Amino acid sequence: MFQLTFSLTIVCSLLCASAASAEDLFSSTRISSPFGTPVEQKAKQQSKPPVTTQPQAPQTTAPSQPQAVTLVELEQFATAAGYEAKRNDSFVSFVVTSGKWDLPVAVSIENANLVRFAIPLRTFSANQTLSGQQAMSILALNEQHRPASFSYQTQSRRLDLQLFLPKTVVNANSMKAALTKLAGIAAGSDSTWNATIAPPQQQAQAQPQTQQQQSAQQVAQGPDRTQFGTGSFGMRTNQPKPQTSSKPYWELDKIGSAPGRK
């Protein structure tokens, strides 16, 4: 009897051990506690690696394109630079002083990209023209002071000093710097553009132009720019006006309204 009881005990123990092994084969959680105790759940949560979030890069917006300058803004820039500006139909006008000269200025929008700063220096009467020697001197000045340049307007018979700047860089400071440079060039070269010029007939009798002088004259005669719009515009000197055969100053009431207007 004792042996039978002992044998049954051994068999039961083996069966329990087999069941436990089968349970461990598929899961470490006891069947009696399918969800585990709170202590076990907390231990599992602590054993999981922490979830880290990648820092997001700051959102950047594309830089805005600079706005092209308008005629109204040109007037505002000139006023901010200290000039008494007046806005006309197609340009802004005011006066810049350098040395003994009060120089008229016309600032206009040349095209979609450029702004033109122009100082009209003088006009020639019907019986006068730009001499070959003067054209060669002006050509040399252009080489010296580029990107500023002298330009002779054929239709209006006017000699301008001009400078072009990109619209995107034009403001009160750049306008002031550009006009200070132009005015200094004009005042420093007045012996060239303000020289007395004899009528074409007298020039031909005195000395015929060489081919080099004729070529220089053609180069100095840039594209005609007579359409500045309308508005009062004039040039004067702080000292008495020099007496020459042609007036070296402007007395224009409407720039570009008619070719050759004086």
Secondary structure, DSSP 8 states (H G I E B T S, - for coil): -HHHHHHHHHHHHHHHHHHHHHHHHH-SS-TT-TT--HHHHHHHHHHS----------------------HHHHHHHHHHTT---EE-SSEEEEEEEETTEEEEEEEEE-SSSEEEEEEEEEE--TT----HHHHHHHHHHHHHHTTSEEEEETTTTEEEEEEEEEGGG-SHHHHHHHHHHHHHHHHHTHHHHTS----HHHHHHH----HHHHHHHHHH---------S--EE-EESS-----SS-SS-EESSTTSSTT--
